[in-house]
Amino acid sequence: MSTSPRIVHPSGDAPSTSSDKPMFYSTSMPLEVELPANVSTEEQLESLPDECLTGDPIHPLLFTDSRGDNYKYHLNPMSYSVIYILIVELLERFAFYGINYTQAAYLTGAYNRNWNANMEAVQASSYVSVSTAIAYTMPFVGALLADCFLGEYYTIAGGAMLFYIPGLTLIALTTIPECLGPTFNQSALRWGLLALWPIGTGSVKSVVNVFGAKQFHPILQSSLIESYYVNFYMCINIGALAGGVIVPQVAQYDITTAYFIPVLVLTLGVFLFLLGTPKYVRTRPQGQFQLWTPKPEKKKSPYEFLTPSPSTDFSLMTVLKISLLVIPFNIAYSQMATTFIVQGIVMEKLFGCIDAATMNNADSVAVLVFGYLIGNMLYPTLAKCNIKLATTHKFAIGSALGALAIAWALLVEYKIHSRFAESGGKVNVAWQAMSYVLIGAGEIFAVSAAYEVAFTASPPEAKALASATNLFCIGGLPNIACIILYQICASWFHNAHGTSSLSHLHEYAESKVYKYFFLLFLVSCFGVFVNLLPSVRDWVTTIEEEAAAAMKTPMPTPMTPRRPIRHKGGAVDSEEDDEEKSALLKAKKHENYLKYGSGPQLYKQGSFRAGILWEMAKNKEPPKTKPSKYIQYPQGLTMYKGGSSVPVVRNPSQEAQTTRGMEALEKALEGKNLDDPELSNTTL
């Protein structure tokens, strides 16, 4: 076997010990070597071992995944390749929010009284919610294509060119009088608004952020990914802000021109994305399906209890359960494109040009401002005081801010009805700003925390599917809930004539929309209550801690082939040992040991790869080791041929858990000479 040092990375995640820096193990070095996690300069290359380098001046960093595939990385992926991904995300968000913020007004005829879909408020709000729900459900399809078949690159390109751009084009064509028929073409609108457009945006949405993160070396540039996500979220909001300002403003003068702008912008974004094709790192899809529930492990030995399993299995179902906690906030968030617009249509424009659709941009501005304040001031200050907000507490804060946003909308309702009753006048749409600001502040806590926990608690081979699961709970389920609520509460949206036409102030004043807002307020308060429950907090915290421990577990390299086990008579273990050969199973077993302080793992070679030392079992000096089997170095680090190593860890605080294992071990070793060379070939 080769004795060259290797980066240990069986599961696709960067390994490390208790420190935050990834470790590098080698049989040729007596001690572990710390690898930097922020390699971005040529000077840093000089300190890296040859196994991390390609010799290519453009892509000098090398990474080999668990399947043996080699990938080359640039020193500065942000400016080299990620910039193309950030630009396409910015332009895609421009197109999405330019349409999303103006849908309700377009469907009710606010932009063109003579050529429109002629929908009432409830029907238009339902259309918007259905479209958004589909857009946030389709990420599952995009994630499956990316993780299992096409990879991220082809999923993004295909989704944009086959669905997204054609959908936007069809929606824009419906704004041209008699272009698709003598009357307004409802069928074309449904195909564009409820099929092509949401399918396109949904299939791309869950993949773009993962594709950008994969441009960084997963070990040597792991600390740089955080800054990438900051820039990624900034691009989302810059695009949303630009699209939310330009498209609604142009729509007030010409809805056709306004709706063709997103078509041109997204086409430009796709062109730039394709332009960066030679520079991307494109990983091979995993091709796995059974990810919703963890695969059960066979127990092949009566001594399996020596390595107990942790209480939590990492699967997409776990991600789904956690993401469900943010649904109450996202129900409040969904009102920005629906009932907030319905309310704002009957209000007076700010400065004569800023309407309800344009007011949505107060949310984007709030996200940018509060994102900076919270990320650069609040969290660092709390860190200095050794205070860390639990994820569920972030969800609770977000839900509380969502409740305050709905409460402010109730205040606006009161002012609208009071002003109309007194003088028949309108309230300025600027009064809505506070609701958008509070929603934006809530996003920083609730939505960003949901993205983070979805990434950290998901299986390494299903990051895109985990992202899709999270997006489904952010935009899919909340909008489905809103559709149901619209139907249940439809009578609250009726005017004095029994219809839901609320485009005029007197009609809106006759409705009881304030009851709907009060119901939403109760939903948000329920979200606060659930996320503050200690049991919910402890459950999510346990999942996060176990996920972090799994990522930091050093394991033998999967590239090191393992010799078949030969028994007496020449029999060789083959299929029955496939599970034991699996690097993922080894990682799971070793993770269990590090967490629970369990007894030794007995391999058929007879060596103690991890667990209690021999002297802990027999209270005597350890036996003389065989150089051909393994080499021992200081600080409890045992080095094995082939570049694998496992640190021997004592866990005095949990020694009570090893009592059962110790008794079984003593019984198995009773009457045996521990120095007997034949013992190394004994199977217990």
Secondary structure by P-SEA (a helix, b strand, c coil): ccccccccccccccccccccbbbbbbccccbbbbbbcccccaaaaaacccccccccccccbbbbcccbbbbbbccccccccaaaaaaaaaaaaaaaaaaaacaaaaaaccccccccccccaaaaaaaaaaaaaaaaaaaaaaaaaaaccccaaaaaaaaaaacaaaaaaaaaaaaccccccccccaaaaaaaaccaaaaaaaaacccaaaaaaacccccccccaaaaaaaaaaaaaaaaaaaaaccaaaaaaccaaaaaaaaaaaaaaaaaaaaaacccccccccccccccccccccccccccccccccccccccaaaaaaaaccaaaaaaaaaccccaaaaaaccccccccccccccccaaaaaaaaaaaaaaaccaaaaaaaacccccaaaaaaaaaaaaaaaaaaaaaaaaaaaaaaaccccccccccaaaaaaaaaaaaaccaaaaaaaaaaacccccaaaaaaaaaaaacaaaaaaaaaaaaaacccccccccccccccaaaaaaccaaaaaaaaaaaaaaaaaaaacaaaaaaaaaaaaaaaaaaaccccccccccccccccccccccccccccccaaaaaaaaaaaaaccccccccccccccccccccccccccccccccccccccccccccccccbbbbbcccccccccaaaaaaaaaaaaccccccccccccccc
